[in-house]
């Protein structure tokens, strides 16, 4: 996989709107589980690609440092050869001086080549450094998104468990409401009141019968008194 493709996928996944995805899902919990697996796989894949990109960048940086060091070294050799040529020429050794000047030219050519290689590599190194920085940022965002996914999943499971418990409770309450215990109590209370009323009626009936008997007794008493007084008058 190329680093551009990795960077694009990391950026896309890091910017994913989890809440929007959940709103569209028929089974959010299953979708979250799948997203967590996908994110974990993508993170592992991206980490490997980023590691390879960083490795290539470090190799380019080492080559650049070697080119810079080589340019400096060849510059020093060119200076030493040129000074030696000047010294030999001042001593009348023209042929030997020319040989050292030629060595100086060779060293300067190598120096120029090393400088060009170092200069050519610098834009590529800068671009790769930027890519690595963006990939690292994307990876950090993906890891944060993975944590968000895991938290959402745990929250969703807890909410689902609570919802199931509430539904069971409401079903139980509904079954109790169907029986309507208050109406049963009311009917029982009415029955008791009717029984009490019957007892009160019987008591009143018994009381009225007893009063009639006492009234009859009083009437007999009055008749006896009248008869006694009549007997007394005649005697």
C-alpha positions as CSV (number, residue, x, y, z in Angstrom):
1,X,0.0,0.0,0.0
2,X,1.4,3.5,-0.9
3,X,1.8,6.1,1.7
4,X,-0.7,8.4,-0.1
5,X,-3.4,5.7,0.1
6,X,-2.6,5.1,3.8
7,X,-2.8,8.9,4.5
8,X,-6.1,9.2,2.7
9,X,-7.7,6.3,4.6
10,X,-6.3,7.4,8.0
11,X,-7.7,10.9,7.4
12,X,-11.1,9.6,6.3
13,X,-11.4,7.2,9.2
14,X,-10.3,9.8,11.7
15,X,-13.0,12.2,10.5
16,X,-15.8,9.7,10.5
17,X,-19.0,10.8,12.3
18,X,-19.8,8.0,14.6
19,X,-23.2,9.4,15.7
20,X,-24.3,9.7,12.1
21,X,-23.3,6.2,11.4
22,X,-25.2,4.9,14.4
23,X,-28.3,6.8,13.4
24,X,-28.3,4.9,10.1
25,X,-27.7,1.5,11.6
26,X,-30.4,-1.1,12.1
27,X,-28.4,-2.7,14.9
28,X,-26.1,0.0,16.4
29,X,-24.4,-2.5,18.8
30,X,-23.4,-4.9,16.0
31,X,-22.3,-2.0,13.9
32,X,-20.1,-0.6,16.7
33,X,-18.6,-4.1,17.2
34,X,-17.8,-4.2,13.5
35,X,-16.4,-0.7,13.5
36,X,-14.1,-1.5,16.4
37,X,-12.8,-4.5,14.5
38,X,-12.3,-2.5,11.4
39,X,-10.6,0.4,13.2
40,X,-8.3,-1.9,15.0
41,X,-7.3,-3.6,11.8
42,X,-6.8,-0.2,10.0
43,X,-4.8,1.1,12.9
44,X,-2.5,-1.9,12.7
45,X,-2.2,-1.6,9.0
46,X,-1.5,2.1,9.2
47,X,1.1,1.7,11.9
48,X,3.0,-0.7,9.7
49,X,2.8,1.7,6.8
50,X,3.9,4.7,8.9
51,X,6.8,2.7,10.4
52,X,7.9,1.9,6.8
53,X,7.6,5.5,5.8
54,X,9.6,6.7,8.8
55,X,12.2,4.0,8.0
56,X,12.6,5.3,4.4
57,X,12.8,8.9,5.7
58,X,15.6,8.0,8.1
59,X,17.5,6.3,5.3
60,X,17.1,9.4,3.1
61,X,18.3,11.6,6.0
62,X,21.3,9.4,6.5
63,X,22.2,9.5,2.8
64,X,21.8,13.3,2.9
65,X,24.1,13.6,5.9
66,X,26.6,11.4,4.2
67,X,26.4,13.6,1.0
68,X,26.9,16.7,3.1
69,X,29.8,15.1,5.0
70,X,31.3,13.8,1.7
71,X,31.0,17.3,0.1
72,X,32.9,18.8,3.1
73,X,35.5,16.0,3.0
74,X,36.1,16.4,-0.8
75,X,36.3,20.2,-0.3
76,X,39.0,19.7,2.3
77,X,40.9,17.3,0.0
78,X,40.6,19.8,-2.9
79,X,42.0,22.6,-0.7
80,X,44.9,20.4,0.5
81,X,45.8,19.4,-3.1
82,X,45.6,23.0,-4.3
83,X,47.9,24.2,-1.5
84,X,50.3,21.3,-2.3
85,X,50.3,22.3,-6.0
86,X,51.1,25.9,-5.1
87,X,53.9,24.8,-2.8
88,X,55.4,22.6,-5.5
89,X,55.0,25.3,-8.2
90,X,56.8,27.8,-6.1
91,X,59.7,25.3,-5.8
92,X,59.9,25.0,-9.6
93,X,58.2,21.5,-9.7
94,X,55.7,22.5,-12.3
95,X,54.8,19.0,-13.5
96,X,54.2,17.7,-10.0
97,X,52.3,20.9,-9.2
98,X,50.0,20.3,-12.2
99,X,49.3,16.7,-11.0
100,X,48.2,18.0,-7.6
101,X,46.0,20.7,-9.3
102,X,44.4,17.9,-11.3
103,X,43.7,16.0,-8.0
104,X,42.2,19.2,-6.6
105,X,39.9,19.4,-9.7
106,X,38.8,15.8,-9.2
107,X,38.1,16.5,-5.5
108,X,36.1,19.6,-6.4
109,X,34.1,17.6,-9.0
110,X,33.3,15.0,-6.3
111,X,32.4,17.8,-3.9
112,X,30.0,19.3,-6.5
113,X,28.4,16.0,-7.1
114,X,27.9,15.3,-3.4
115,X,26.4,18.8,-2.9
116,X,24.0,18.3,-5.8
117,X,22.8,14.9,-4.4
118,X,22.3,16.5,-1.0
119,X,20.4,19.5,-2.5
120,X,18.2,17.2,-4.6
121,X,17.3,15.1,-1.6
122,X,16.3,18.0,0.6
123,X,12.8,18.6,-1.0
124,X,12.0,14.9,-0.9
125,X,13.1,14.7,2.8
126,X,10.9,17.7,3.6
127,X,7.9,16.2,1.9
128,X,8.4,12.9,3.6
129,X,8.7,14.6,6.9
130,X,5.4,16.3,6.3
131,X,3.8,13.0,5.3
132,X,5.1,11.3,8.5
133,X,3.8,14.1,10.6
134,X,0.3,13.9,9.1
135,X,0.3,10.2,9.3
136,X,1.2,10.3,13.0
137,X,-1.5,12.9,13.6
138,X,-4.0,10.7,11.8
139,X,-3.0,7.7,13.8
140,X,-3.4,9.6,17.0
141,X,-6.9,10.7,15.9
142,X,-7.8,7.1,14.9
143,X,-6.7,5.8,18.3
144,X,-8.9,8.5,19.9
145,X,-11.8,7.5,17.6
146,X,-11.3,3.9,18.6
147,X,-11.5,4.8,22.2
148,X,-14.7,6.8,21.4
149,X,-16.1,3.8,19.6
150,X,-15.4,1.5,22.6
151,X,-16.9,4.0,25.0
152,X,-20.0,4.3,22.8
153,X,-20.3,0.5,22.6
154,X,-20.1,0.1,26.3
155,X,-22.7,2.9,26.8
156,X,-25.0,1.4,24.2
157,X,-24.8,-2.0,25.9
158,X,-25.6,-0.5,29.3
159,X,-28.5,1.4,27.8
160,X,-29.8,-1.7,26.1
161,X,-29.6,-3.7,29.3
162,X,-31.4,-0.9,31.2
163,X,-34.1,-0.7,28.5
164,X,-34.7,-4.4,28.6
165,X,-35.1,-4.3,32.4
166,X,-37.5,-1.4,32.1
167,X,-39.5,-3.2,29.5
168,X,-39.8,-6.3,31.7
169,X,-40.9,-4.1,34.6
170,X,-43.5,-2.3,32.4
171,X,-44.8,-5.6,31.1
172,X,-45.2,-6.8,34.7
173,X,-47.0,-3.6,35.7
174,X,-49.3,-4.0,32.7
175,X,-50.2,-7.5,33.7
176,X,-51.1,-6.3,37.1
177,X,-53.2,-3.5,35.7
178,X,-55.2,-6.0,33.7
179,X,-56.3,-7.7,37.0
180,X,-57.2,-4.2,38.5
181,X,-56.9,-5.1,42.2
182,X,-58.5,-1.9,43.3
183,X,-61.7,-2.8,41.5
184,X,-61.7,-6.2,43.2
185,X,-61.3,-4.5,46.5
186,X,-64.2,-2.2,45.7
187,X,-66.4,-5.2,44.9
188,X,-65.4,-6.9,48.1
189,X,-66.1,-3.7,50.1
190,X,-69.5,-3.4,48.5
191,X,-70.3,-7.0,49.4
192,X,-69.2,-6.3,53.0
193,X,-71.4,-3.2,53.2
194,X,-74.4,-5.2,51.9
195,X,-73.8,-7.8,54.6
196,X,-73.6,-5.1,57.2
197,X,-76.8,-3.5,55.9
198,X,-78.6,-6.8,56.1
199,X,-77.4,-7.2,59.7
200,X,-78.6,-3.7,60.5
201,X,-82.0,-4.5,58.9
202,X,-82.4,-7.6,61.0
203,X,-81.5,-5.7,64.1
204,X,-84.1,-3.1,63.3
205,X,-86.6,-5.8,62.6
206,X,-85.9,-7.5,65.9
207,X,-86.1,-4.2,67.8
208,X,-89.5,-3.3,66.3
209,X,-90.9,-6.8,67.1
210,X,-89.7,-6.5,70.7
211,X,-91.3,-3.0,71.0
212,X,-94.6,-4.4,69.8
213,X,-94.5,-7.1,72.5
214,X,-93.8,-4.6,75.2
215,X,-96.7,-2.4,73.9
216,X,-99.0,-5.4,74.2
217,X,-97.7,-6.0,77.7
218,X,-98.4,-2.4,78.6
219,X,-101.9,-2.7,77.2
220,X,-102.7,-5.8,79.3
221,X,-101.4,-4.0,82.3
222,X,-103.8,-1.1,81.7
223,X,-106.8,-3.5,81.3
224,X,-105.9,-5.2,84.6
225,X,-105.8,-1.9,86.4
226,X,-109.2,-0.9,85.0
227,X,-110.7,-4.2,86.1
228,X,-109.2,-3.8,89.6
229,X,-110.6,-0.3,90.0
230,X,-114.0,-1.4,88.8
231,X,-114.1,-4.2,91.4
232,X,-113.1,-1.7,94.1
233,X,-116.0,0.6,93.1
234,X,-118.5,-2.2,93.4
235,X,-117.3,-3.2,96.8
